[in-house]
Structures are given as C-alpha cells and as structure tokens.
C-alpha cells in the first residue's frame, strides 16, 4: 500500500510538472503568435485586406453561391462554422490529441476563418507561433464581419488546382460556368478540391477527384444536409458525366 501511495504521488507530481511545462511553453508561443499577428495587421489592417479582396475581378458574393456548395464546404471543412467565433476548440483538442498519438502535426483543427487568415496573412509553415497568430486574427475578423462575409472571402481566395484561384475561376475553368450556374454535382466536386488542390484537380487526377467527392458527400450525410439517397445519386454522376475538358469514370 505504501508503495502504491508513493507511485501515486510520483504520478501526480509528474502530471503537475507536465501541465506547468505546457502552460509555460504555450504562453511563450502565444506571445510570439500575438506579436506575429500584430505585425501582420499593422502592415495591412483587416478592413483594408477585405476591401482588397472584394475589389478583385469577378468577386463572387455569398448570395451568388449555390446553397449545396455552401453546405458542402462547411460540412467538409468546418461543420461548426455557424456556431463558433473564429476558433473551434473541440476541433483543436481533437487535432492535438491525434497529433500526440501519431507524433506528428498532421491535423490542425483550423476553422474556415482561421484558414482565411492564414492564407491571407501568414505562411503555411506548421509552427505553433503561426497557429496562435491565425487564432488571434480569426478572433478579430469575426468581431468585424459576418459569417457570410467570411465565407465569401474564403471561397474567393482559395486555390482549386490547375491554376484556378477563387470560386469564379474554378467554376469557369472546370465547367465553363459562373458559380451561380453550377449544378449540384459540379458544386460538390468543387467543394472538395481546396483540401489538396494539386492532388484532386479533375484535370490531372480524375480518379482522386471522384474519391474526394465521395468523402465530401459522406460528410454532408453525417452533417444531415443531404440524405444517403441524394449522396448516392450525386456520386453516381462521377461515373457517367462527360465534360468537354475532362471525363470521370
């Protein structure tokens, strides 16, 4: 019994030391991240950045986007987008746990808001200070702009593969349509590309594009924005749709 008590005390001491170390390290990276965030918005305030994006040729407003496209992006990228205030703490905890288990930084737990700010202000390097910087930036833009504003800024700036940046260029480039003209199949296909645009581009990897579309549809069913019959119907089109520029079987 004495031995067990000793082991218990040792375990508690180790846990306490670990927690203190985590707080110290987290605090240090948090300060570095805050400084990085401050430097970024001093160079270009968020309001100025937003106006620069909106001034781009062929900027697509939220109301012009097909609803199924919006549902697909949120389902696969950030299912609690409408609920959080820039940061999804549950997703971050899940990603942190998975990264600890695998000794990697494979998951980031970033929201759509964080991805937008990372893409517009920071590098793609997986560093803790950059993660904190994007969190501070995400909090700030969520104070100033609506969810619709943030979503449209995101889809107008992300990369879709094959040299297409933004939803307008992607819709025109892959389907010769404006975003508002996309059918359900085309909209869902585009929603999955930014996760790994070079890999999933239908121009270069039609089979991978189809597989990614299947993943998006699965997430949409899980998020209850479509049912399984609708998902099966849309996926079936990936085997039969002929397009002027690419064909998926």
SEMI-336831 format. One line per field, with one value per residue (C-alpha): residue number from 1; x, z, y; residue in one letter. Coordinates in nm, 4 decimals. Example, Ala and Ser with C-alpha at 12.3 -4.5 7.8 and 13.67 -1.06 7.14 Angstrom:
BEGIN
seq: 1 | 2
xx: 1.2300 | 1.3670
zz: 0.7800 | 0.7140
yy: -0.4500 | -0.1060
type: A | S
% end
This chain:
BEGIN
seq: 1 | 2 | 3 | 4 | 5 | 6 | 7 | 8 | 9 | 10 | 11 | 12 | 13 | 14 | 15 | 16 | 17 | 18 | 19 | 20 | 21 | 22 | 23 | 24 | 25 | 26 | 27 | 28 | 29 | 30 | 31 | 32 | 33 | 34 | 35 | 36 | 37 | 38 | 39 | 40 | 41 | 42 | 43 | 44 | 45 | 46 | 47 | 48 | 49 | 50 | 51 | 52 | 53 | 54 | 55 | 56 | 57 | 58 | 59 | 60 | 61 | 62 | 63 | 64 | 65 | 66 | 67 | 68 | 69 | 70 | 71 | 72 | 73 | 74 | 75 | 76 | 77 | 78 | 79 | 80 | 81 | 82 | 83 | 84 | 85 | 86 | 87 | 88 | 89 | 90 | 91 | 92 | 93 | 94 | 95 | 96 | 97 | 98 | 99 | 100 | 101 | 102 | 103 | 104 | 105 | 106 | 107 | 108 | 109 | 110 | 111 | 112 | 113 | 114 | 115 | 116 | 117 | 118 | 119 | 120 | 121 | 122 | 123 | 124 | 125 | 126 | 127 | 128 | 129 | 130 | 131 | 132 | 133 | 134 | 135 | 136 | 137 | 138 | 139 | 140 | 141 | 142 | 143 | 144 | 145 | 146 | 147 | 148 | 149 | 150 | 151 | 152 | 153 | 154 | 155 | 156 | 157 | 158 | 159 | 160 | 161 | 162 | 163 | 164 | 165 | 166 | 167 | 168 | 169 | 170 | 171 | 172 | 173 | 174 | 175 | 176 | 177 | 178 | 179 | 180 | 181 | 182 | 183 | 184 | 185 | 186 | 187 | 188 | 189 | 190 | 191 | 192 | 193 | 194 | 195 | 196 | 197 | 198 | 199 | 200 | 201 | 202 | 203 | 204 | 205 | 206 | 207 | 208 | 209 | 210 | 211 | 212 | 213 | 214 | 215 | 216 | 217 | 218 | 219 | 220 | 221 | 222 | 223 | 224 | 225 | 226 | 227 | 228 | 229 | 230 | 231 | 232 | 233 | 234 | 235 | 236 | 237 | 238 | 239 | 240 | 241 | 242 | 243 | 244 | 245 | 246 | 247 | 248 | 249
xx: 0.0000 | 0.2873 | 0.4462 | 0.1185 | 0.0841 | 0.4392 | 0.3700 | 0.0500 | 0.2305 | 0.5047 | 0.2459 | 0.0649 | 0.3950 | 0.4870 | 0.1457 | 0.1774 | 0.5228 | 0.3918 | 0.0988 | 0.3262 | 0.5621 | 0.2706 | 0.1460 | 0.4917 | 0.5577 | 0.2052 | 0.2395 | 0.5705 | 0.4356 | 0.1175 | 0.3148 | 0.5187 | 0.1996 | 0.0361 | 0.3385 | 0.3256 | -0.0456 | 0.0131 | 0.2916 | 0.0693 | -0.2317 | -0.0117 | 0.1236 | -0.2317 | -0.5369 | -0.8092 | -1.0547 | -0.8022 | -0.7342 | -1.1066 | -1.1562 | -0.8590 | -1.0145 | -1.3580 | -1.2048 | -1.0708 | -1.2096 | -1.5063 | -1.5512 | -1.8452 | -2.0840 | -2.2385 | -2.5847 | -2.4458 | -2.3175 | -2.5342 | -2.6661 | -2.5386 | -2.1898 | -2.2052 | -2.3358 | -2.0656 | -1.7789 | -1.8999 | -1.9615 | -1.6152 | -1.4094 | -1.5751 | -1.9045 | -1.9429 | -1.8719 | -2.2050 | -2.1618 | -1.8045 | -1.6476 | -1.3473 | -1.1947 | -1.3381 | -1.1863 | -1.3266 | -1.1569 | -0.8283 | -0.8382 | -0.9160 | -0.6335 | -0.3902 | -0.4755 | -0.4364 | -0.1061 | 0.0230 | -0.0773 | 0.0960 | 0.3861 | 0.3060 | 0.1399 | -0.0860 | -0.4026 | -0.4525 | -0.8154 | -0.8381 | -1.1749 | -1.2692 | -1.1985 | -0.8516 | -0.7753 | -0.8752 | -0.6484 | -0.3607 | -0.3800 | -0.4010 | -0.1553 | 0.0773 | 0.2902 | 0.1843 | 0.4582 | 0.3290 | 0.4654 | 0.2932 | 0.3504 | 0.1840 | -0.1098 | -0.1542 | -0.1218 | -0.4033 | -0.6188 | -0.5782 | -0.6533 | -0.9594 | -1.0986 | -1.0516 | -1.2156 | -1.5118 | -1.5698 | -1.5836 | -1.7563 | -2.0499 | -2.0249 | -2.1468 | -1.8708 | -1.6050 | -1.7312 | -1.7328 | -1.3847 | -1.2624 | -1.4039 | -1.2893 | -0.9267 | -0.8606 | -0.6787 | -0.8739 | -0.5924 | -0.4961 | -0.4058 | -0.7537 | -0.7742 | -1.1196 | -1.4580 | -1.5253 | -1.2107 | -1.2650 | -1.6252 | -1.5269 | -1.2108 | -1.3533 | -1.7121 | -1.7296 | -2.0000 | -2.0404 | -2.0706 | -2.4442 | -2.4957 | -2.3266 | -2.5425 | -2.5327 | -2.2746 | -2.0378 | -2.0787 | -1.9948 | -1.6983 | -1.5523 | -1.6120 | -1.3642 | -1.0745 | -0.9080 | -0.8147 | -0.5390 | -0.5869 | -0.2843 | -0.3821 | -0.7576 | -0.7655 | -1.0056 | -0.7814 | -0.4892 | -0.6342 | -0.9960 | -0.9983 | -0.8736 | -1.1247 | -1.4015 | -1.2709 | -1.2585 | -1.6144 | -1.7190 | -1.5576 | -1.7404 | -2.0748 | -2.0123 | -1.9517 | -2.2652 | -2.4730 | -2.3143 | -2.3981 | -2.7539 | -2.7607 | -2.8415 | -2.9584 | -2.7838 | -3.0012 | -2.9040 | -2.5375 | -2.5534 | -2.7226 | -2.4613 | -2.1720 | -2.3163 | -2.2754 | -1.8997 | -1.9001 | -2.1135 | -2.0589 | -1.8818 | -1.7382 | -1.5738 | -1.2457 | -1.2421 | -1.4143 | -1.4503 | -1.5153
zz: 0.0000 | 0.0859 | -0.2494 | -0.4296 | -0.2473 | -0.3459 | -0.7085 | -0.6969 | -0.5568 | -0.8171 | -1.0946 | -0.9660 | -0.9432 | -1.2997 | -1.4272 | -1.2438 | -1.3894 | -1.7369 | -1.7017 | -1.5842 | -1.8752 | -2.1205 | -1.9770 | -1.9958 | -2.3493 | -2.4613 | -2.3068 | -2.4831 | -2.8227 | -2.7540 | -2.7021 | -3.0172 | -3.2103 | -3.0817 | -3.1915 | -3.5336 | -3.5605 | -3.4562 | -3.7115 | -3.9847 | -3.9251 | -3.8794 | -4.2303 | -4.3628 | -4.1372 | -4.1755 | -4.3226 | -4.5911 | -4.6663 | -4.7042 | -4.9420 | -5.1499 | -5.1885 | -5.2712 | -5.5380 | -5.7298 | -6.0744 | -6.0704 | -5.6938 | -5.6125 | -5.3387 | -5.0919 | -5.2488 | -5.5837 | -5.4433 | -5.4759 | -5.1375 | -5.1866 | -5.2449 | -4.9182 | -4.7343 | -4.8849 | -4.7921 | -4.4356 | -4.3936 | -4.5072 | -4.3789 | -4.0650 | -3.9531 | -3.6590 | -3.8728 | -3.7917 | -3.4170 | -3.3246 | -3.3090 | -3.5249 | -3.3376 | -3.2863 | -2.9558 | -2.9860 | -3.3226 | -3.1841 | -2.8886 | -3.1189 | -3.3541 | -3.0637 | -2.9265 | -3.2669 | -3.3239 | -2.9855 | -3.0634 | -3.4009 | -3.3044 | -3.5985 | -3.6938 | -3.9497 | -3.8119 | -3.7393 | -3.6379 | -3.8269 | -3.8981 | -4.2249 | -4.0537 | -3.9455 | -4.2919 | -4.4468 | -4.2145 | -4.2515 | -4.6304 | -4.6400 | -4.3676 | -4.2709 | -4.4122 | -4.4474 | -4.2093 | -3.9286 | -3.6368 | -3.3041 | -3.3131 | -3.6544 | -3.5210 | -3.2369 | -3.4821 | -3.7007 | -3.3905 | -3.2864 | -3.6425 | -3.6598 | -3.3379 | -3.4760 | -3.8153 | -3.6551 | -3.4470 | -3.7578 | -4.0226 | -4.0569 | -4.1320 | -4.4848 | -4.5343 | -4.4076 | -4.6189 | -4.9407 | -4.8689 | -4.8158 | -5.1340 | -5.3452 | -5.2421 | -5.2019 | -5.4608 | -5.6575 | -5.8587 | -6.2258 | -6.1763 | -6.0595 | -5.7598 | -5.6263 | -5.6934 | -6.0066 | -6.1878 | -6.0737 | -6.1995 | -6.5307 | -6.5678 | -6.4925 | -6.6086 | -6.8252 | -6.5950 | -6.3472 | -5.9864 | -5.9712 | -6.2706 | -6.1184 | -6.0799 | -5.7597 | -5.8872 | -6.0026 | -5.6796 | -5.4594 | -5.6754 | -5.6363 | -5.2610 | -5.2130 | -5.4211 | -5.1896 | -4.9336 | -5.1701 | -5.4997 | -5.6814 | -5.5948 | -5.6511 | -5.9655 | -6.2102 | -6.4978 | -6.3739 | -6.1270 | -6.2183 | -6.0064 | -5.6974 | -5.7635 | -5.7596 | -5.4370 | -5.2755 | -5.3870 | -5.2142 | -4.8909 | -4.9174 | -4.9699 | -4.6704 | -4.4527 | -4.5890 | -4.4920 | -4.1455 | -4.1086 | -4.2275 | -4.5093 | -4.7614 | -4.7189 | -4.8375 | -5.1486 | -5.2627 | -5.1935 | -5.3929 | -5.6830 | -5.6964 | -5.6666 | -5.9483 | -6.1754 | -6.1161 | -6.3181 | -6.6033 | -6.6504 | -6.9716 | -6.9906 | -7.2716 | -7.0828 | -6.8571 | -6.8057 | -6.4788 | -6.4711
yy: 0.0000 | 0.2371 | 0.1627 | 0.2358 | 0.5668 | 0.6557 | 0.5723 | 0.7775 | 1.0801 | 1.0462 | 1.0258 | 1.3371 | 1.5220 | 1.4286 | 1.5358 | 1.8677 | 1.9267 | 1.8421 | 2.0822 | 2.3625 | 2.2952 | 2.3012 | 2.6320 | 2.7887 | 2.6682 | 2.7597 | 3.1050 | 3.1654 | 3.0618 | 3.2570 | 3.5768 | 3.5089 | 3.4435 | 3.7619 | 3.9637 | 3.7974 | 3.8831 | 4.2451 | 4.2893 | 4.1465 | 4.3708 | 4.6762 | 4.6173 | 4.5766 | 4.6197 | 4.3607 | 4.6120 | 4.7036 | 4.3382 | 4.2707 | 4.5633 | 4.4469 | 4.1025 | 4.2416 | 4.4641 | 4.1631 | 4.0925 | 3.8533 | 3.8596 | 3.6304 | 3.7383 | 3.4953 | 3.5237 | 3.4056 | 3.0769 | 2.7628 | 2.6518 | 2.2982 | 2.4373 | 2.6312 | 2.3236 | 2.1044 | 2.3380 | 2.3813 | 2.0078 | 1.9055 | 2.1986 | 2.3344 | 2.1806 | 2.4218 | 2.7275 | 2.8904 | 2.8327 | 2.9245 | 3.2696 | 3.2001 | 2.9064 | 2.5576 | 2.4464 | 2.0941 | 2.0520 | 2.1862 | 1.9447 | 1.6531 | 1.7502 | 1.7950 | 1.4510 | 1.2850 | 1.4639 | 1.3475 | 0.9893 | 0.9941 | 1.2241 | 1.4498 | 1.7771 | 1.6113 | 1.7746 | 2.1410 | 2.1787 | 2.5068 | 2.6661 | 2.8335 | 3.1665 | 3.0545 | 2.9192 | 3.2510 | 3.4485 | 3.2034 | 3.2197 | 3.5981 | 3.6928 | 3.4103 | 3.1301 | 2.7673 | 2.6513 | 2.4296 | 2.6272 | 2.6902 | 3.0653 | 3.0847 | 2.8822 | 3.1304 | 3.4207 | 3.2885 | 3.2342 | 3.5984 | 3.7087 | 3.4821 | 3.6293 | 3.9790 | 3.9304 | 3.7544 | 4.0689 | 4.2855 | 4.0725 | 3.8350 | 3.4638 | 3.5308 | 3.7894 | 3.5497 | 3.2605 | 3.4620 | 3.5984 | 3.2424 | 3.0909 | 3.3848 | 3.3377 | 2.9646 | 2.7546 | 2.4935 | 2.3391 | 2.3739 | 2.7398 | 2.8444 | 3.0772 | 3.1563 | 3.0004 | 3.2071 | 3.0933 | 2.7339 | 2.7226 | 2.8821 | 2.6774 | 2.3340 | 2.3725 | 2.6888 | 2.8244 | 3.1040 | 2.9829 | 3.0564 | 2.8236 | 2.5182 | 2.2096 | 2.0045 | 1.7577 | 2.0333 | 2.2310 | 1.9333 | 1.8430 | 2.1923 | 2.1929 | 1.9100 | 2.0411 | 2.3009 | 2.0330 | 1.9176 | 2.1018 | 1.9650 | 1.6080 | 1.6356 | 1.8511 | 1.6804 | 1.7900 | 1.5832 | 1.3300 | 1.2451 | 0.9301 | 1.1133 | 1.3914 | 1.1320 | 0.9794 | 1.3213 | 1.3917 | 1.0703 | 1.1940 | 1.5269 | 1.3532 | 1.1285 | 1.4333 | 1.6010 | 1.2977 | 1.2947 | 1.6648 | 1.5906 | 1.8440 | 1.5685 | 1.2098 | 0.8943 | 0.8592 | 1.2081 | 1.1326 | 0.8091 | 0.9859 | 1.2604 | 1.0169 | 0.8071 | 1.1075 | 1.0930 | 0.7710 | 0.8976 | 1.2706 | 1.3637 | 1.7118 | 1.8989 | 1.9080 | 1.6051 | 1.2718 | 1.0822 | 0.7086
type: X | X | X | X | X | X | X | X | X | X | X | X | X | X | X | X | X | X | X | X | X | X | X | X | X | X | X | X | X | X | X | X | X | X | X | X | X | X | X | X | X | X | X | X | X | X | X | X | X | X | X | X | X | X | X | X | X | X | X | X | X | X | X | X | X | X | X | X | X | X | X | X | X | X | X | X | X | X | X | X | X | X | X | X | X | X | X | X | X | X | X | X | X | X | X | X | X | X | X | X | X | X | X | X | X | X | X | X | X | X | X | X | X | X | X | X | X | X | X | X | X | X | X | X | X | X | X | X | X | X | X | X | X | X | X | X | X | X | X | X | X | X | X | X | X | X | X | X | X | X | X | X | X | X | X | X | X | X | X | X | X | X | X | X | X | X | X | X | X | X | X | X | X | X | X | X | X | X | X | X | X | X | X | X | X | X | X | X | X | X | X | X | X | X | X | X | X | X | X | X | X | X | X | X | X | X | X | X | X | X | X | X | X | X | X | X | X | X | X | X | X | X | X | X | X | X | X | X | X | X | X | X | X | X | X | X | X | X | X | X | X | X | X | X | X | X | X | X | X
% end
